[in-house]
């Protein structure tokens, strides 16, 4: 089974719209949604060798686990808003929420700094100024995508 079909099955199973992926080039993008689901390389390898039914069951199990985790987080938040006491298990979930939020904020701040840095380099490049070695390396570390009407969009390379 090819990657496009696998992606469509997986996304339909976990409740995502596959419309955006139907015509996508999966050779470059890979299974981005699998990484968003926090699948390990081993799990991805396993999925590639599964039958359609096994894949559906696998992704349904993951979807169910994610739903339970989301519900548990919502319960903790509701209890905190109501000033109710948390159990030890709920306290662990609260600590996990705090940790993930801190990580997301740090990542957001880092991306904002990189975006500002890239803006300065792009302005210098557009003005025809000489770029330093560091600035050239920064430009080369970003992937450029053509987005219609001559507009360019950049994102961090991996």
Secondary structure as the mmCIF struct_conf table of DSSP 4:
data_model
#
loop_
_struct_conf.conf_type_id
_struct_conf.id
_struct_conf.beg_label_comp_id
_struct_conf.beg_label_asym_id
_struct_conf.beg_label_seq_id
_struct_conf.end_label_comp_id
_struct_conf.end_label_asym_id
_struct_conf.end_label_seq_id
HELX_RH_AL_P HELX_RH_AL_P1 UNK A 3 UNK A 13
TURN_TY1_P TURN_TY1_P1 UNK A 14 UNK A 15
HELX_RH_3T_P HELX_RH_3T_P1 UNK A 19 UNK A 21
TURN_TY1_P TURN_TY1_P2 UNK A 22 UNK A 23
HELX_RH_AL_P HELX_RH_AL_P2 UNK A 26 UNK A 29
BEND BEND1 UNK A 31 UNK A 31
HELX_RH_AL_P HELX_RH_AL_P3 UNK A 32 UNK A 36
TURN_TY1_P TURN_TY1_P3 UNK A 37 UNK A 38
HELX_RH_AL_P HELX_RH_AL_P4 UNK A 41 UNK A 48
TURN_TY1_P TURN_TY1_P4 UNK A 49 UNK A 49
BEND BEND2 UNK A 50 UNK A 50
HELX_RH_AL_P HELX_RH_AL_P5 UNK A 52 UNK A 81
TURN_TY1_P TURN_TY1_P5 UNK A 82 UNK A 83
HELX_LH_PP_P HELX_LH_PP_P1 UNK A 84 UNK A 87
HELX_RH_AL_P HELX_RH_AL_P6 UNK A 88 UNK A 126
TURN_TY1_P TURN_TY1_P6 UNK A 127 UNK A 128
HELX_LH_PP_P HELX_LH_PP_P2 UNK A 129 UNK A 132
HELX_RH_AL_P HELX_RH_AL_P7 UNK A 133 UNK A 140
TURN_TY1_P TURN_TY1_P7 UNK A 141 UNK A 141
STRN STRN1 UNK A 142 UNK A 146
BEND BEND3 UNK A 148 UNK A 148
TURN_TY1_P TURN_TY1_P8 UNK A 149 UNK A 150
STRN STRN2 UNK A 152 UNK A 156
#
